[in-house]
């Protein structure tokens, strides 16, 4: 009995809501286009029909299973209500999937947002359907998700709207990228400079150099930052290695290797030696210079760092005698300490 009353009440409520909805839809003729209103009316009729059929199905099931209802008692009413709304929800899901299959992403999004109360899936459906402006509005207004909204505005080529949001998010490099996209290079470089300055403040000199070189087309500034990192011992090896890697001309590179070595403090020479191993293998024309520097550093440090003798093999790859000499040196040194 309770279940039957619930169904009757539900049908009456549905009928009243249907009348109100139809009145609302027709009042939209004064605000929206004819086909937009007809589209909303069509969706409502389909959904109302689905609900009506589900309720009728439940009512028939109620009548045919009357004897079982008496056994379940009051708990059956709760089960019926849950079952009914689950079925309605599933029908909504099927309807949305049907619209997506038909590539009618706008109607699918309306089902998600208006009937399933799922704004995120609605926005995602619009985005997947390449309706980027519409998706951006949902992300921004309904979900307060500036990041996804900015991304959608960018895809829609609404660059200024995207820039404004990325500024609010503090994504300076992305702002610079978008300014470059619209050929506003002064504004782009202004934001790239902020990014580079932030990296320098945080001792991330290699990253700062990449901004100068890749984004700002300023190779000289990139080299200055790397040299600063080497001199101030801020990620020294990577700064030195990248500094050398950015010099394309072998003759100039050979010259810079010698000049920097002359100004290298003794406590940084082991790091310089490590860098020489990379430069030695880069080009045969660099081998004499890098080998000479390596020998000098090894000779200066062999008494305090005996294991440094092993570095000789990196600069004499094909010389088997060097390997034997290294072995004899280490054996003799070990005997000396034992005695």
C-alpha positions in Angstrom: 0.0 0.0 0.0 2.8 2.4 0.9 4.5 1.7 -2.4 1.4 2.3 -4.4 0.9 5.6 -2.6 4.4 6.6 -3.4 4.0 5.8 -7.1 0.7 7.8 -7.3 2.3 10.8 -5.6 5.3 10.6 -7.8 3.1 10.6 -10.9 1.1 13.5 -9.7 4.3 15.4 -8.9 5.8 14.5 -12.3 2.7 15.8 -14.0 2.8 19.1 -12.2 6.5 19.5 -12.9 5.9 18.7 -16.6 3.4 21.5 -16.9 5.7 24.0 -15.2 8.6 23.0 -17.3 6.6 23.3 -20.5 5.5 26.8 -19.5 9.1 27.7 -18.7 10.3 26.4 -22.1 7.7 28.4 -24.0 8.6 31.6 -22.2 12.2 31.2 -23.5 10.9 31.9 -27.0 11.4 35.6 -26.1 15.1 35.1 -25.1 16.5 32.2 -27.1 16.4 31.1 -30.8 13.5 28.9 -32.0 15.6 25.8 -32.5 17.3 26.1 -29.2 14.0 26.1 -27.4 12.7 23.2 -29.5 15.9 21.3 -28.6 15.3 21.8 -24.9 11.7 20.8 -25.3 12.7 17.6 -27.2 15.1 16.7 -24.4 12.5 17.3 -21.8 9.9 15.2 -23.6 12.4 12.3 -24.0 13.4 12.4 -20.4 9.8 12.7 -19.1 8.8 9.8 -21.3 11.6 7.7 -19.9 10.6 8.5 -16.3 6.9 7.8 -17.0 7.8 4.4 -18.5 10.0 3.5 -15.6 7.2 4.4 -13.1 4.6 2.4 -15.0 7.0 -0.5 -15.1 7.4 -0.3 -11.4 3.7 0.0 -10.9 3.0 -3.1 -12.9 5.7 -4.9 -10.9 4.0 -3.7 -7.7 0.7 -5.1 -8.7 2.0 -8.5 -9.9 4.1 -8.9 -6.8 1.5 -7.9 -4.2 1.9 -11.0 -2.0 5.7 -10.6 -1.7 5.3 -6.9 -0.8 3.3 -7.8 2.3 6.2 -10.0 3.5 8.8 -7.3 3.1 6.7 -4.7 5.0 7.8 -1.1 5.4 11.4 -1.8 4.2 10.1 -2.5 0.7 9.1 1.1 0.2 12.6 2.3 0.7 13.9 -0.4 -1.7 11.3 0.7 -4.3 12.3 4.3 -4.1 16.0 3.6 -4.4 15.4 1.2 -7.3 13.2 3.7 -9.1 15.8 6.5 -8.9 18.6 4.1 -9.9 16.7 3.2 -13.0 16.0 6.8 -13.8 19.7 7.7 -13.4 20.7 4.8 -15.6 18.3 6.0 -18.3 19.9 9.4 -18.1 23.3 7.9 -18.4 22.2 5.9 -21.5 20.7 9.0 -23.0 23.9 11.0 -22.5 25.9 8.2 -24.1 23.5 8.1 -27.0 24.0 11.8 -27.7 27.8 11.4 -27.4 27.7 8.5 -29.9 25.7 10.8 -32.2 28.3 13.5 -31.6 25.6 15.8 -30.1 27.9 16.9 -27.3 25.8 19.9 -26.3 22.7 17.8 -25.5 24.9 15.2 -23.8 26.4 17.9 -21.6 22.9 19.2 -20.7 21.9 15.7 -19.6 25.0 15.5 -17.4 24.6 19.0 -15.9 20.8 19.4 -15.7 19.6 15.9 -15.0 22.6 14.1 -13.4 23.9 17.2 -11.6 27.4 16.5 -12.8 29.0 19.7 -14.1 32.5 18.2 -14.5 31.3 15.5 -16.9 29.3 18.1 -18.7 32.4 20.3 -19.2 34.5 17.3 -20.1 32.0 16.2 -22.7 32.0 19.7 -24.3 35.8 19.7 -24.3 36.0 16.3 -25.9 33.5 17.6 -28.5 35.9 20.5 -29.2 33.4 23.0 -27.9 36.2 24.7 -26.0 34.5 28.0 -25.3 31.5 26.4 -23.8 33.6 24.0 -21.8 35.8 26.8 -20.5 32.7 28.7 -19.2 31.5 25.6 -17.3 35.0 25.0 -15.8 35.2 28.6 -14.7 31.7 29.5 -13.6 30.4 26.2 -12.3 33.6 24.4 -11.2 35.9 27.3 -10.4 38.7 25.5 -12.2 40.8 28.2 -13.7 43.5 25.8 -14.9 41.2 23.7 -17.1 39.3 26.9 -18.2 42.6 28.5 -19.3 43.5 25.4 -21.2 40.1 25.4 -23.0 40.3 29.1 -23.8 43.8 28.5 -25.3 42.4 25.6 -27.5 39.6 28.0 -28.6 42.3 30.5 -29.5 40.9 32.9 -27.0 44.4 33.8 -26.0 43.7 36.9 -24.0 41.2 35.2 -21.8 43.7 32.3 -21.3 46.5 34.7 -20.5 44.4 36.5 -17.9 43.7 33.2 -16.1 47.3 32.0 -16.3 48.4 35.3 -14.8 46.0 34.7 -11.9 47.5 31.2 -11.5 51.0 32.6 -11.4 52.1 30.5 -14.4 54.5 33.1 -15.9 56.2 30.9 -18.4 52.9 29.8 -19.9 51.9 33.5 -20.1 55.1 34.2 -22.0 54.3 31.3 -24.4 50.9 32.7 -25.1 52.2 36.2 -25.7 54.6 34.7 -28.2 51.7 32.9 -29.8 50.1 36.3 -30.6 53.4 37.8 -31.6 53.7 40.1 -28.6 57.4 39.4 -28.0 58.0 42.3 -25.6 55.4 41.1 -23.2 56.6 37.5 -23.7 60.2 38.4 -22.9 59.0 40.4 -19.9 57.4 37.3 -18.4 60.2 35.0 -19.4 62.6 37.3 -17.6 60.6 36.9 -14.4 60.9 33.2 -14.8 64.6 33.3 -15.3 65.1 35.6 -12.3 63.1 33.2 -10.2 65.3 30.3 -11.2 68.5 32.4 -10.5 67.2 33.3 -7.0 66.6 29.6 -6.4 70.1 28.7 -7.7 68.6 26.8 -10.7 71.1 28.3 -13.1 70.8 25.6 -15.8 67.0 26.1 -16.0 67.5 29.9 -16.1 69.9 29.5 -19.0 67.4 27.4 -20.9 64.8 30.1 -20.6 67.3 32.6 -22.1 68.4 30.3 -24.8 65.2 28.5 -25.8 62.5 31.0 -25.0 64.1 34.4 -25.3 66.7 33.6 -28.1 69.4 35.2 -25.9 72.4 32.8 -26.0 74.8 35.3 -24.5 72.7 35.8 -21.4 72.4 32.0 -21.1 76.1 31.7 -21.1 76.5 34.4 -18.5 74.1 32.6 -16.2 75.9 29.3 -16.6 79.3 31.0 -15.9 77.8 32.6 -12.8 76.6 29.3 -11.6 80.1 27.8 -12.2 81.9 30.6 -10.4 79.5 30.8 -7.5 79.4 27.0 -7.1 75.7 26.7 -7.8 75.3 23.3 -9.5 78.9 23.9 -10.7 79.5 20.8 -12.8 76.2 21.0 -14.7 76.7 24.7 -15.3 80.2 24.1 -16.7 79.2 21.2 -18.8 76.3 23.1 -20.3 78.5 26.1 -20.9 80.9 24.1 -23.0 78.0 22.3 -24.7 76.7 25.6 -26.0 79.9 26.4 -27.8 79.6 25.0 -31.3 83.0 26.0 -32.8 85.7 23.6 -31.7 88.5 26.2 -31.9 86.6 28.6 -29.7 85.7 25.8 -27.3 89.3 24.8 -27.1 90.2 28.4 -26.2 87.5 28.7 -23.6 88.5 25.4 -21.9 92.0 26.8 -21.5 90.9 30.3 -20.3 88.5 29.0 -17.7 91.0 26.5 -16.4 93.5 29.3 -15.8 91.0 31.0 -13.5 89.8 27.9 -11.7 90.4 27.7 -8.0 92.2 24.7 -6.6 89.1 23.4 -4.7 87.2 23.2 -8.0 89.8 21.5 -10.1 88.5 18.0 -9.4 85.1 19.2 -10.8 87.0 20.6 -13.8 88.7 17.3 -14.3 85.3 15.5 -14.4 84.2 18.0 -17.1 87.3 17.3 -19.2 86.4 13.7 -19.6 83.3 14.7 -21.5 85.1 17.3 -23.6 87.9 14.8 -24.4 85.5 12.4 -26.1 83.7 15.2 -28.0 86.2 15.9 -30.7 89.8 14.7 -31.5 90.9 18.4 -31.8 90.2 18.8 -28.1 92.1 15.8 -26.8 95.5 17.4 -26.5 94.2 20.3 -24.4 91.9 18.3 -22.2 94.6 15.6 -21.6 97.2 18.2 -20.6 94.8 19.8 -18.2 93.8 16.4 -16.8 97.5 15.4 -16.2 98.1 18.7 -14.4 95.1 18.3 -12.1 96.0 14.6 -11.4 99.6 15.5 -10.6 98.5 18.2 -8.2 96.1 16.0 -6.3 97.7 12.5 -6.4 99.3 12.7 -3.0 96.1 13.6 -1.2 93.7 11.6 -3.5 95.6 8.6 -4.7 92.6 7.1 -6.4 92.7 10.0 -8.9 95.3 8.1 -10.8 92.5 6.0 -12.2 91.3 9.0 -14.2 94.3 8.7 -16.5 92.6 5.8 -18.4 89.8 8.1 -19.6 92.4 10.2 -21.5 94.3 7.2 -22.8 91.6 4.8 -24.0 93.7 2.7 -26.3 96.9 2.8 -24.3 97.4 -0.5 -22.5 100.6 0.6 -21.0 98.8 3.3 -19.0 96.6 0.6 -17.4 99.6 -1.4 -16.4 101.3 1.7 -15.0 98.2 2.6 -13.0 98.1 -1.0 -11.6 101.9 -0.9 -10.7 101.4 2.5 -9.0 98.5 1.3 -6.9 100.3 -1.9 -6.0 103.5 -0.1 -5.0 101.5 2.4 -2.9 99.7 -0.3 -1.1 103.0 -2.0 -0.2 104.4 1.2 1.0 101.5 1.7 3.4 101.8 -1.9 4.6 105.4 -1.5 5.4 
